């Protein structure tokens, strides 16, 4: 059976499992039942010793009608719990408070001998389900006192509620009066801050100013576009005139200035006359002739005068094309050229004017645009100041309204409670039946039994152990071939071996059945003895008991039996049989002793082989050819060889040994073994593929 099927099995609802749980947990059920029933009986009997009369009255919780009509002090007449607790529970607690009950006691004349605590103990305040009504109950041996107590308690609660609401109104008024001056100062500060902001930034209407600025920017953009177009046209016209003139504008200006200079023109005419005479003389004489030389010198002198006068006229050295000197031809300007020069200068003057006006408009637009960038921040700041002012004004007005409400509410009698039923007797012990105590005791007994059973099942659920043999069988999925009793540890001497199991004893019969179930498996060993191991999940499950008792039973039945103690970490067989463990199987496997020197024969054909002294490499010897050879020799001499093995949780000793055996018996002791340990042991058995002959259950 796999884990899932096992879980389904454990969770299956069956009546026999419930009875098993009750049998296992009878002690806690009995203790809880007896304790609870005794306590309940004591309380019931104690409360039944005195007869009490019960009276009750009713209080309706509601909002005050006057506040709902006037809308003044409306919050004072309503129930407002801080948490999610029912507000009626809060009012019930107020009724049972010391202030309300103390006032009620003062108004009751017969209350001299009643303490406040006793008065509260006899009082019960409950909410009538589905309504806003509180039911006030009081029990007392005196019926008249019971009625008076309920009435006085309800009246004290009503007065307390009125005083509480009035004190709340007074506190609210005093607080509001303190807050009004602060709110007025805050409102004035906000108004002053807004006015100062508007004055500093010269703001009248920020929205209109923003729109006007935007319109002005658009107008400037249109003007700039027109001027840019006119400037471009002037530039094109100037370039065309300069192309027709054939000289740069600066040179044309210089020529115009020289043409208008009389002194320069006179020198120019004189230079032309000298150059004509020089040409005539050179035609008649050589270059070295005195008259020619004189004329050249005069020409040079006049040219220097013209250059000097020209520089004085134009303010700099004249630019005459590629020539370095001013010639008379340069000083002669035609009418067309003069007209072109005048037009060029007029266009240039117009162009400079347009450029200046354009730059002025651009600069103004930049200033206006930069100012417009401040508008969003100014608008945001103005809105903040306006919001602060509006908030302060609303707060101030609201406080004035609340002050008026508080003053009016303070003068009103506000209560959210009304007595709808005065006190009257609802329980008379003289008219009630006498079977109440028996009913209460019966109910207490049923409740105590139910509580005990519930706790028993809870304990059983929390208990993770394998509780029954059937659970163990279902978990491991091996057949239970024997159920043997648990034996208390004992020491059996050699001389008592034959007497330890009587042929007529129940223990002998039990182990005889176990032997018959083992022999029915028909293990084929070719005429050799059968080697079997006794395994368990954890220690203390009783493996050593089963080994010794089964070996003794087999020997009583005439079989040659060898019992080998292989629980090397915790050997016990030598103690059970009261013999020495100085030498044993480990000494034989280590080659330190001969086999027949360590065998210790008991009575009736039973032989015992103890562990011997523990050595560090015993696992290697256990899984060696020497061990296999030793086991082969033992098979030839004995009918059955039983191995007292350590538990699967104590190491790999059992897993190594299991590979050498013909089969194993798996010992399970319910209540000692828990589910995780059992699952781990089952996994180890399945992985090792041992031949499990069956399970031996230890019955506690």
Secondary structure as the mmCIF struct_conf table of DSSP 4:
data_model
#
loop_
_struct_conf.conf_type_id
_struct_conf.id
_struct_conf.beg_label_comp_id
_struct_conf.beg_label_asym_id
_struct_conf.beg_label_seq_id
_struct_conf.end_label_comp_id
_struct_conf.end_label_asym_id
_struct_conf.end_label_seq_id
HELX_RH_AL_P HELX_RH_AL_P1 UNK A 3 UNK A 11
HELX_RH_AL_P HELX_RH_AL_P2 UNK A 15 UNK A 24
TURN_TY1_P TURN_TY1_P1 UNK A 25 UNK A 25
HELX_RH_AL_P HELX_RH_AL_P3 UNK A 26 UNK A 47
TURN_TY1_P TURN_TY1_P2 UNK A 48 UNK A 49
BEND BEND1 UNK A 50 UNK A 50
STRN STRN1 UNK A 53 UNK A 61
HELX_RH_AL_P HELX_RH_AL_P4 UNK A 65 UNK A 70
BEND BEND2 UNK A 72 UNK A 73
HELX_RH_3T_P HELX_RH_3T_P1 UNK A 74 UNK A 77
BEND BEND3 UNK A 78 UNK A 78
BEND BEND4 UNK A 82 UNK A 85
HELX_RH_AL_P HELX_RH_AL_P5 UNK A 87 UNK A 95
TURN_TY1_P TURN_TY1_P3 UNK A 96 UNK A 96
BEND BEND5 UNK A 97 UNK A 97
HELX_RH_AL_P HELX_RH_AL_P6 UNK A 98 UNK A 106
TURN_TY1_P TURN_TY1_P4 UNK A 107 UNK A 107
TURN_TY1_P TURN_TY1_P5 UNK A 109 UNK A 110
HELX_RH_3T_P HELX_RH_3T_P2 UNK A 111 UNK A 113
HELX_RH_AL_P HELX_RH_AL_P7 UNK A 116 UNK A 121
TURN_TY1_P TURN_TY1_P6 UNK A 122 UNK A 122
STRN STRN2 UNK A 123 UNK A 127
HELX_LH_PP_P HELX_LH_PP_P1 UNK A 128 UNK A 128
TURN_TY1_P TURN_TY1_P7 UNK A 129 UNK A 130
BEND BEND6 UNK A 131 UNK A 132
STRN STRN3 UNK A 133 UNK A 140
BEND BEND7 UNK A 141 UNK A 142
HELX_RH_AL_P HELX_RH_AL_P8 UNK A 143 UNK A 200
TURN_TY1_P TURN_TY1_P8 UNK A 201 UNK A 202
BEND BEND8 UNK A 204 UNK A 204
HELX_RH_AL_P HELX_RH_AL_P9 UNK A 206 UNK A 245
BEND BEND9 UNK A 247 UNK A 247
HELX_RH_AL_P HELX_RH_AL_P10 UNK A 249 UNK A 259
TURN_TY1_P TURN_TY1_P9 UNK A 260 UNK A 260
HELX_RH_AL_P HELX_RH_AL_P11 UNK A 262 UNK A 284
BEND BEND10 UNK A 285 UNK A 285
TURN_TY1_P TURN_TY1_P10 UNK A 287 UNK A 288
BEND BEND11 UNK A 289 UNK A 289
HELX_RH_AL_P HELX_RH_AL_P12 UNK A 290 UNK A 314
BEND BEND12 UNK A 315 UNK A 316
STRN STRN4 UNK A 320 UNK A 320
TURN_TY1_P TURN_TY1_P11 UNK A 321 UNK A 322
STRN STRN5 UNK A 323 UNK A 323
BEND BEND13 UNK A 324 UNK A 325
TURN_TY1_P TURN_TY1_P12 UNK A 328 UNK A 331
HELX_RH_AL_P HELX_RH_AL_P13 UNK A 335 UNK A 372
TURN_TY1_P TURN_TY1_P13 UNK A 373 UNK A 374
HELX_RH_AL_P HELX_RH_AL_P14 UNK A 375 UNK A 410
TURN_TY1_P TURN_TY1_P14 UNK A 411 UNK A 411
BEND BEND14 UNK A 412 UNK A 412
BEND BEND15 UNK A 416 UNK A 416
STRN STRN6 UNK A 417 UNK A 427
TURN_TY1_P TURN_TY1_P15 UNK A 429 UNK A 431
BEND BEND16 UNK A 432 UNK A 432
BEND BEND17 UNK A 434 UNK A 434
HELX_RH_AL_P HELX_RH_AL_P15 UNK A 436 UNK A 462
STRN STRN7 UNK A 465 UNK A 465
BEND BEND18 UNK A 468 UNK A 468
HELX_RH_AL_P HELX_RH_AL_P16 UNK A 469 UNK A 476
STRN STRN8 UNK A 480 UNK A 485
HELX_LH_PP_P HELX_LH_PP_P2 UNK A 486 UNK A 489
HELX_RH_3T_P HELX_RH_3T_P3 UNK A 494 UNK A 496
HELX_RH_AL_P HELX_RH_AL_P17 UNK A 497 UNK A 500
BEND BEND19 UNK A 501 UNK A 501
TURN_TY1_P TURN_TY1_P16 UNK A 503 UNK A 504
BEND BEND20 UNK A 505 UNK A 505
HELX_RH_AL_P HELX_RH_AL_P18 UNK A 506 UNK A 519
TURN_TY1_P TURN_TY1_P17 UNK A 520 UNK A 521
TURN_TY1_P TURN_TY1_P18 UNK A 526 UNK A 527
BEND BEND21 UNK A 528 UNK A 528
HELX_LH_PP_P HELX_LH_PP_P3 UNK A 529 UNK A 529
STRN STRN9 UNK A 530 UNK A 536
BEND BEND22 UNK A 537 UNK A 538
TURN_TY1_P TURN_TY1_P19 UNK A 539 UNK A 540
BEND BEND23 UNK A 541 UNK A 542
HELX_RH_AL_P HELX_RH_AL_P19 UNK A 543 UNK A 556
TURN_TY1_P TURN_TY1_P20 UNK A 557 UNK A 558
STRN STRN10 UNK A 561 UNK A 565
BEND BEND24 UNK A 569 UNK A 570
HELX_RH_AL_P HELX_RH_AL_P20 UNK A 573 UNK A 576
TURN_TY1_P TURN_TY1_P21 UNK A 577 UNK A 578
BEND BEND25 UNK A 582 UNK A 583
HELX_RH_AL_P HELX_RH_AL_P21 UNK A 585 UNK A 589
TURN_TY1_P TURN_TY1_P22 UNK A 590 UNK A 591
BEND BEND26 UNK A 592 UNK A 593
HELX_RH_AL_P HELX_RH_AL_P22 UNK A 595 UNK A 598
STRN STRN11 UNK A 600 UNK A 601
BEND BEND27 UNK A 603 UNK A 603
TURN_TY1_P TURN_TY1_P23 UNK A 604 UNK A 605
STRN STRN12 UNK A 606 UNK A 609
BEND BEND28 UNK A 613 UNK A 613
TURN_TY1_P TURN_TY1_P24 UNK A 616 UNK A 617
HELX_RH_AL_P HELX_RH_AL_P23 UNK A 618 UNK A 622
TURN_TY1_P TURN_TY1_P25 UNK A 623 UNK A 623
BEND BEND29 UNK A 624 UNK A 624
HELX_RH_AL_P HELX_RH_AL_P24 UNK A 625 UNK A 637
BEND BEND30 UNK A 639 UNK A 639
STRN STRN13 UNK A 640 UNK A 644
HELX_LH_PP_P HELX_LH_PP_P4 UNK A 645 UNK A 647
HELX_RH_3T_P HELX_RH_3T_P4 UNK A 648 UNK A 650
BEND BEND31 UNK A 652 UNK A 652
HELX_RH_AL_P HELX_RH_AL_P25 UNK A 653 UNK A 658
TURN_TY1_P TURN_TY1_P26 UNK A 659 UNK A 660
BEND BEND32 UNK A 661 UNK A 662
STRN STRN14 UNK A 663 UNK A 668
TURN_TY1_P TURN_TY1_P27 UNK A 670 UNK A 672
BEND BEND33 UNK A 673 UNK A 673
STRN STRN15 UNK A 674 UNK A 674
HELX_RH_AL_P HELX_RH_AL_P26 UNK A 675 UNK A 688
TURN_TY1_P TURN_TY1_P28 UNK A 689 UNK A 689
STRN STRN16 UNK A 692 UNK A 699
#
